[in-house]
């Protein structure tokens, strides 16, 4: 009896295992493929998916071939790769659960991949990354820098503070053990020479390196030393100055302060100079992550407060409190300071089409997360794309910054960037054509993610669940 029971149990377990591993294909019927690379749509296509890959694209004959597939009616719908947000933040060492609650927001808003650009909860982020990859946690695929490199007594929490070349190497050793995806460096207290050495050494170890652009160095010098991407377009205003080298030298010698340097850069602004320097960035392979939506919001807080934004219901109360410092800082600005921040923002935003024209790879990123006021995880990417269009790109160019340039930054263009056979099936289905109007990225009908299809009702349920958790915390 015992032997018979054991055999029966083994049979049941084997059957269960087979059922679990059996992959039901997905067939999306009669849909318009959005070909972002070529700025066109391809109508009446049938897209067959098995597991995490697109296995076939063709005509209506696929409906008989995949008769047992899960059928999704794509009539009058549009399909494109899901979005990549190439600059987000998870952080606040007492806000771990509130940060974790952000993960489903990205999925609900059609963002399948995010690049975490440092914070003070790196071990948790790496744990989430691994669980998401294993299918044990719902959220976007995470690429993370882990803790960023900074100088001694930096204002930012969670940094790896370095003051010597030996400490730099020890910090990089620790990041290798954490298996981070890239290196992030900022310039609050980090010495210029150590900033450059960190770039060079990290590149030797095989990483891409991104960061802020210290005021004591020209953009050209950073690019020449191997900086893979510059975070935030505001740093590039100096590249539009014919006097960049002189102003940088004055700043390095402490002969002018930051505000004075910024004024001089604005006064010597020249689009032709910027275009010439940007072409050199492109030649060096230095990308730019503009993050202009977040800057736009804080720049114009004097005109729009955002305190009643509906999306706030999805953010935890403690995380929302981290917005206060930027809000208060903006509120304390006098008329002159407000006018300056408007001019400074507009000068930076004006560079966007020049970057595109020069061939620089623009990466769409939001800077969303804790500390960054009203810059919303999930929704922020749609707003970033829209503001890119507002400041000079067309819809196709803006989309390219997310779904093509994002994967390319990590050398993953073979698997991502288009709705094509053998590409990864990370796909966003929309009710309206995003090439005609960038706002249509928000008309989400459904999402294919890690071999599963989430319809509009399921995506809405994710939002409802997050809102419910937030309400319970208030």
Buried (B, 14 or more C-beta within 10 A) or exposed (E): EEEEEEEEEEEEEEEEEEEEEEEEBBBBBBBBBBBBEEBEBBEEBBBBBBEBBBBBBEEEEBBEBBEEBEBBEBEEBBBBBBBBBBBBBBBBEEBBEBBBBBBBBBBBBBBBBBBBBBBBBBEBBBEBBEBBEEEEBBBBBBBBBBBBBBBEEBEBEBBBBBBEEEBBBEBBEEBEEBEBBBBBBBBBBBBBEBBBBBBEBBBEEEBBBBBBBBBBBBBBBBBBBBBBBBBBBBBBBBBBBEBBEEBBBBBBEEEBEEEEBBBBBBEBBEEEBBBBBBBBBBEBBBBBBBBBBBBBBBBBBBEEEBEEBEBBEBBBEBBBEBBEEBBEEBEEBEEEEBEBBBBBBEBBBBBBBBBBBBEBBBBBBBBBBBBBBBBBBBBBBBBBBBBBBBBBBBBBBBBBBBBBBBBBBBEBBEEBBBBEEEBBBBBBBBBBBBBEEBBBBBBBBBBBBBBBBBBEEBBEBBBEBBBEBBEEEE
